[in-house]
Amino acid sequence: MIRYALLLCLALLWSPVATAQVPGNVPLEFRNAAEEQRFHALAAELRCVMCQNQSLADSNAQIAIELRKEVLTLMRQGHNDDEIRAFLVTRYGEFVLYKPAYRGKTALLWIAPGLLVIIAGAGLWMWQRRHRPAAVQDADQQDVKW
């Protein structure tokens, strides 16, 4: 019975449905190498709003495909990278940027890693002081004369 279930799973994995392409996933055509390089640099800086942990360049989600087309369209309309980023931030929020600007709203994102390291270090130091062997604690409390 288990063998049949495994065979069925394998058959489903290799079926045309499992390997089908996402509709509309047509490769983008660039006018020249400079346009392609600029597009890929910009797409690597932007986050897929659905996948959350992938860049716009890496994601295969339908919204990422549409956003890549939109970014290319905006580039061809003459918008610079900052204008394209601002457009996407207006539409999707600061989350769309892998490196959000340093502002009051995003200060915690920039400060939190350092604070966590300091808090973890202080906690480890306090834990280590409480759990030292008694002999070491006694030696610290006695005056050692040379």
C-alpha positions in Angstrom: 0.0 0.0 0.0 2.8 2.4 0.9 4.6 1.6 -2.4 1.5 2.6 -4.4 1.2 5.8 -2.4 4.8 6.7 -3.1 4.4 5.9 -6.8 1.4 8.1 -7.0 3.2 10.9 -5.4 6.2 10.6 -7.8 3.8 10.4 -10.7 2.1 13.6 -9.6 5.4 15.4 -9.1 6.5 14.6 -12.7 3.1 15.3 -14.2 2.7 18.2 -16.7 0.6 20.1 -14.1 3.5 20.2 -11.6 6.0 21.4 -14.2 3.7 23.8 -16.0 5.0 27.4 -16.5 3.2 30.3 -14.9 1.1 32.0 -17.6 2.6 35.3 -18.7 6.1 34.3 -17.7 7.5 35.5 -20.9 11.2 36.4 -20.8 11.8 40.2 -20.9 13.6 41.5 -24.0 16.0 44.3 -23.5 17.1 46.9 -26.0 20.8 46.7 -25.1 23.2 45.4 -22.4 23.1 48.7 -20.4 19.3 48.5 -20.0 19.6 44.8 -19.0 22.3 45.5 -16.5 20.4 48.5 -15.0 17.2 46.4 -14.8 18.9 43.5 -13.0 20.6 45.8 -10.5 17.3 47.5 -9.7 15.3 44.2 -9.5 17.9 42.8 -7.1 17.3 45.7 -4.7 13.5 45.2 -4.7 11.7 42.6 -2.6 8.9 40.5 -4.0 5.8 41.7 -2.1 4.3 38.2 -2.0 7.4 35.9 -1.4 8.9 38.3 1.2 12.3 36.6 1.3 13.1 36.8 -2.4 14.2 39.6 -4.5 12.0 40.7 -7.4 14.6 39.2 -9.8 14.5 35.8 -8.1 10.8 35.3 -7.5 8.5 33.4 -9.8 5.3 34.7 -8.2 2.8 36.2 -10.7 3.0 39.6 -9.0 6.8 39.6 -9.3 6.5 38.9 -13.0 4.1 41.8 -13.4 6.3 44.1 -11.3 9.3 43.2 -13.4 7.4 44.2 -16.5 6.3 47.4 -14.8 9.8 48.3 -13.7 11.0 47.8 -17.3 8.1 49.9 -18.6 9.0 52.7 -16.1 12.6 52.5 -17.2 11.7 52.9 -20.8 9.5 55.8 -20.0 12.6 57.7 -18.8 12.2 57.3 -15.0 15.4 57.1 -13.0 16.0 54.4 -10.4 15.0 56.6 -7.5 11.7 57.5 -9.1 11.0 53.8 -9.7 11.8 53.0 -6.1 9.6 55.8 -4.9 6.7 54.6 -7.1 7.0 51.1 -5.7 7.3 52.4 -2.1 4.2 54.5 -2.6 2.3 51.5 -3.9 3.6 48.8 -1.6 5.3 50.5 1.3 8.9 50.5 2.6 8.8 46.7 2.7 9.5 46.5 -1.0 13.0 47.8 -0.5 15.8 45.5 0.8 17.6 48.5 2.1 14.9 50.9 3.4 16.0 54.6 4.0 17.0 55.6 7.5 14.1 57.5 9.0 12.2 57.6 12.2 9.9 54.8 11.0 12.7 52.6 10.0 15.2 53.4 12.8 14.3 50.3 14.7 15.2 48.2 11.6 18.7 49.7 11.5 19.3 49.7 15.3 17.7 46.4 16.3 20.6 44.1 15.2 23.1 46.0 17.3 20.8 46.2 20.3 20.1 42.4 20.1 23.9 41.7 20.1 24.4 44.0 23.1 21.5 42.5 25.0 22.6 38.9 24.2 26.1 39.7 25.3 24.9 41.2 28.6 22.6 38.3 29.2 25.4 35.8 28.5 27.8 37.7 30.8 25.2 37.7 33.6 24.4 34.0 33.2 28.1 33.2 33.2 28.7 35.2 36.4 25.8 33.3 38.2 26.8 29.9 37.1 30.5 29.9 37.8 31.9 27.2 40.0 32.0 28.0 43.7 35.8 27.7 43.9 36.2 30.5 41.3 33.7 32.7 43.1 35.5 32.1 46.4 38.9 33.0 44.8 37.4 36.2 43.5 36.2 37.2 46.9 39.5 36.6 48.8 42.4 38.9 48.6 45.2 37.0 47.0 48.7 38.3 48.2 51.7 37.6 46.1 
